Amino acid sequence: MASETLCASDQRGGNFCRESKGHNEINPGESQKSFSCSCECHGKSASQARNGSVSFGERFHKDHLGDHSGGLLTEKSNQTDVGSERLVGVSLSDVRTVTNASEKACLHEEHESCDACNSIKLQQYMKKQRNNTLQDLYFQEEYDDDDDDDSDWEPVSPFVIKKWFCANCTMPNFDDVCHCEVCGEDRECEFFRFDPIDSLVGQEAQMSNETDAGSSDLSLRTRTAIGFDEKMLLHAEVEMKSHPHPERPDRLRAIASSLAAAGIFPGKCSLIPAREITQEELLRVHSLDHVEAVQHTSHMLASYFTSDTYANEHSACAARVAAGLCSDLARTIVSGSAKNGFALVRPPGHHAGVRQAMGFCLHNNAAVAALAAQSAGAKKVLIVDWDVHHGNGTQEIFEGNKSVLYISLHRHENGRFYPGTGAVDEVGIMDAEGFSVNIPWSCGGVGDNDYIYAFQHVVLPIALEFAPDITIVSAGFDAARGDPLGCCDVTPAGYAQMTHLLTSISEGKLLVILEGGYNLRSISTSATAVVKVLLGDNPYCEMSDIVPSRAGLQAILQVLKVQLKYWPILKATYLVLQSQWGLVASDNNEEEEASGWTSVVEMGK
C-alpha cells in the first residue's frame, strides 16, 4: 500500500500520465508468462515520500479546455459552451487580424455568428487537441451546461471526454468501453452478491457472550482467529475527488465476501472481540504528538495528514480498533489460545512511523502487534513485509531493536518507487545492524518465482537462524497481478506458498495483517488463499523448479553480499548461487543476459 498517482496505458496510444519516474521494463522471459502490466505507479518523488508530504493523485485538472496556455480570451459571459463549439483559446491578435470575403467576417472581438472567427478558433483548437496527451484529456473537467433552454440543442461535441471508474481497481476508462482496460473487469460488475458483514457482526456478538461466560480459549473451536469490526468501514475519504481513493472500505468487504463464499468465515475461523487500543499501548510505538494528532481528527469532518492520507471523524476510532485487534491477535497466538490469525483491518499501518502518518497509514498495526506479543511473553519477533512498498515506518520503529527482525520485499528502483526507502544497505543502526533486511526489486513485473526464490535463499535462512517466537506478516496484496499501484505479478498461489513457507518458523505461530492491495479481485482471492493455508491447506509447489528473473537474482545476490556480514549462514547460499548463474542465464537464452549474469557475479566476488 502506498500513496501513488495512478496511471494506465491506453491501447489507443498515449498514456494517462507521463511517468515522473521511469518504468523499468523487463523482458517477457524474465517475468511470468501471463504478466501484463498495463499501468504504472508514480507521481511521488522519493524525497517527497521521505518527508511524508507527498500527494496522491497530483491534481492537474483544468477548469476549461482553454486553460492550458496563458494570455487567452474567454467569453465575456464566462460561460464556455462546448456543445455549440464556442471555443476559448484564441489569442486577441488572431481574432483581430481575420480577413474573409464572407459577409459575416469581422475585425472586432469574437462574435458567435462570425464564420471567420469560428473557423480559426476551431482550427487552432483541433491543432491543440492533436498535441494533447491523454493526461490532458483525462484531467479536463466535463462541461456542465447550466442553460435549461434546449431549443437550440446541438449534438455533444466530440471533444467532451466521458469516463467511468472501474469498481474493481478504480482506474478511469473511456465511456465507450465495457471492460476496464487495466484489470479487465466488466463495467457493470457486482462484487458483493451478498454482504457478509451482518453475519460477521452476529458472530462477534456470540463470541463476546462466550468470552463473558468464561469460554475464552479459541483453540477449543478453531486454530485460526480472525480480527474484524465494522467500525473500520467508516474510515473513508469525505471530499469527492476526480478519482476514487484506492484505499476504500470496499477492500474489507471484498475479502470478507470472498471468505464467506468459500465457506471459511464465518464458519471455520473464529472472530475475536474487537476493542480500541489504549493511548498507553500506542505510546510504546508512536510519539504523544502523533497519537494526539490522530485523535484530534475525530473532531473534524475531513482532514489530511498528507494530501493522500485522509481522515474523517471516524478514522481515529477505526485506527484504534485496527491496532487493538492486531494487539489482541498477537497476544492470543503467543498464549497458545489460537494457532495463528488473520487481521482483516484498515487503515493500513506499515508507513506510519514514530511521529508521522503517511501512505494511507495512521497507526502502525504490525509494530503494535510485535510489542504486544513481547509483552505476552515472546522474546523475539519476526516481521516479514511483502507489501509492494517498503514499510518505512516499521523499519524506523525497530531499526535499533535487535529483538525484532524486519525483512521486507518491495519495489525500490534505486529509490524512485514510493516511499523511496528500503535500499539493500539499510541494515539497522547501533547494535541492531543486520536486523533490518531489505530485498529491493529494481523493476516492476516481479512474480511468484522471484518472491519464492528470495524466501528460499534469504528470508528462511535468516529467519531460522533468528528463531523467533512469533512471525508477523505485513501482508499487502498490492504486488498481486492486476494491482493498479504495484504493477507486479504475484498470484494467489504465490501468496499461499509464501505463507506455507513461513509456517515452518516460530512453530507455526503466525499472524497475517492486511496492509495494501487495491484490486478487489486480487486482494480477495489472495487473502482467501492465505487463510486457507492458515487453516491447514498445503499448496503444492515444486520448489526445485523455481528459477528467478535476471533482475530478481541480481537483487538477491546484492542482499546476500550485504547481509553476509551479519548472517554468516548465508555464505554457503551465496556461493551456490554464484555457481548456478550460468544455468539461469542459459535458461533466459540470450547471450547479452549471460554477460549480465557475469557482471553480477563478478560484482559479488
Beta strands, then each sheet from edge to edge (+ up, - down):
strand 1: 5-8
strand 2: 39-42
strand 3: 163-165
strand 4: 172-174
strand 5: 224-227
strand 6: 270-271
strand 7: 302-306
strand 8: 309-312
strand 9: 340-343
strand 10: 381-385
strand 11: 404-411
strand 12: 436-441
strand 13: 470-475
strand 14: 510-514
sheet 1: 1+ 2-
sheet 2: 3+ 4-
sheet 3: 6+ 5+ 9+ 14+ 13+ 10+ 11+ 12+
sheet 4: 7+ 8-
end
